[in-house]
Amino acid sequence: MRKTDKKLENQIRVTLTELCDELLDLELGFAWLTHLVDYDRFPHSLKIVCVFDSTQAQQDFAQSPHCAQLQSALQARLKSLNISLKDISKHLFLDNEEACERTHQGRWADRLRQH
């Protein structure tokens, strides 16, 4: 990883940590988030995965106004880092703990490879 990649990685991590804290405060069944990126193909390779504690919580969030608000907030925060994504919905994925347990026996590293 190049020095510039490390700096950008840290900026993304800080931004997503702030967003994670805000989502936790909403008490919507949100559990945690992570991101995946290949800096050789950045920004197209950036993937952000929001994990909920249950399938129901994930479905409820996806159908609520909070989902569109998350996309807007994420787009704005990434833009403040000079990261432009044409369609944020292609970079944002929702998942849940129950599904990981059911299909990957709780092994998130394996599950995240599918995103």
C-alpha positions in Angstrom: 0.0 0.0 0.0 1.4 3.4 -1.0 1.7 6.2 1.5 -1.1 8.1 -0.2 -3.3 5.0 0.0 -2.6 4.7 3.8 -3.5 8.3 4.3 -6.8 7.9 2.4 -7.5 4.6 4.2 -7.2 6.4 7.5 -9.5 9.2 6.4 -12.1 6.7 5.2 -11.9 4.8 8.4 -12.4 7.9 10.5 -15.3 9.0 8.4 -17.0 5.6 8.6 -16.4 5.3 12.3 -18.3 8.6 12.8 -21.1 7.4 10.6 -21.2 4.0 12.5 -21.6 5.8 15.8 -24.5 7.9 14.4 -26.2 4.7 13.1 -25.8 3.0 16.5 -27.5 6.0 18.2 -30.6 5.5 16.1 -31.2 2.0 17.7 -32.5 0.5 14.5 -30.8 -2.9 14.9 -27.6 -1.7 13.2 -24.6 -3.5 14.6 -21.4 -2.4 12.8 -20.0 -1.5 9.4 -16.8 -2.2 7.5 -15.3 -1.3 4.1 -13.4 -3.2 1.5 -11.2 -1.6 -1.1 -8.6 -2.4 -3.7 -6.6 0.8 -4.1 -5.4 -0.2 -7.6 -9.0 0.1 -8.7 -10.1 3.0 -6.4 -12.7 4.5 -6.1 -14.7 1.9 -8.2 -13.6 -0.9 -5.9 -14.9 0.8 -2.7 -17.5 -1.3 -0.9 -19.2 -0.3 2.4 -21.1 -3.0 4.2 -23.5 -2.1 7.0 -24.4 -5.1 9.2 -27.6 -5.4 11.2 -28.3 -7.8 14.0 -31.1 -9.5 12.3 -32.7 -10.1 8.9 -35.8 -8.2 10.0 -33.8 -5.2 11.2 -32.0 -5.1 7.8 -35.3 -5.3 5.9 -36.9 -2.7 8.0 -33.9 -0.3 7.5 -33.9 -0.9 3.7 -37.5 0.1 3.5 -37.2 3.1 5.8 -36.3 6.7 5.0 -33.1 6.0 7.0 -31.6 4.1 4.1 -31.9 7.0 1.7 -30.5 9.3 4.4 -27.6 7.0 4.9 -26.8 7.0 1.2 -26.9 10.8 1.1 -24.8 11.2 4.2 -22.3 8.7 2.9 -22.1 10.4 -0.5 -21.5 13.8 1.2 -18.9 12.5 3.6 -17.0 10.8 0.8 -17.2 13.8 -1.4 -15.6 15.9 1.5 -12.7 13.5 1.1 -12.6 14.1 -2.6 -14.0 10.7 -3.3 -16.6 10.9 -6.1 -19.0 7.9 -6.7 -21.6 8.2 -9.4 -24.1 5.9 -7.8 -23.5 5.3 -4.0 -26.1 2.4 -4.0 -23.6 0.3 -6.1 -21.0 0.7 -3.2 -23.3 0.3 -0.2 -24.3 -3.2 0.9 -26.6 -4.2 3.7 -26.1 -7.5 5.5 -27.0 -9.1 8.9 -25.6 -11.4 11.5 -28.3 -14.0 11.1 -27.5 -14.5 7.5 -23.8 -14.8 8.1 -24.4 -17.4 10.8 -26.7 -19.3 8.6 -24.6 -19.4 5.4 -21.0 -18.9 6.6 -21.2 -20.2 10.2 -20.4 -16.7 11.5 -17.2 -16.3 9.4 -17.4 -12.7 8.3 -14.1 -12.8 6.3 -15.6 -15.5 4.1 -18.9 -13.8 3.8 -17.5 -10.4 2.9 -15.7 -11.9 -0.1 -19.1 -12.3 -1.7 -19.9 -8.5 -1.6 
